[in-house]
Amino acid sequence: MKKNITINTILLAIAATLTACSFVTLNPAAQNVTVAPNANQLTNCKFVGKTNVSLWSKAETFQSQKTSESQLDTLARNEAATMGGNFVAPESAINNGQRTYRVYNCQAPITN
């Protein structure tokens, strides 16, 4: 019985470590895509479209809100690059590991 508890504890620790790691990587084509906190900050931009990105739905259980948001931002940047955009702005809150972003192609940097 004690051996089963030890094995289960080790397996749980390994699972927790793996899920805490970021498996989302930025594609080289998305290096110049910027996340704007708010689409209202964008000027001289053409709306390209929307993208819905998602993580494994239970990822939020094992990660902080900040980590989940960062990974979703990276996924949105990757999608924007394939759509011809250079800025993304979140349109929705994170819900079940998913978020919608608006994609823009801007000729000028964002203004403050």
ABEGO torsion letter per residue (X at the ends): XAAAAAAAAAAAAAAAAAAABBABBBBAAAAABBBBABAAABBGBBBAEBBBBBBBAAAAAABBAAAAAAAAAAAAAAAAAAAGBABBBBABBBBGGBBBBBBBBBABBBBX
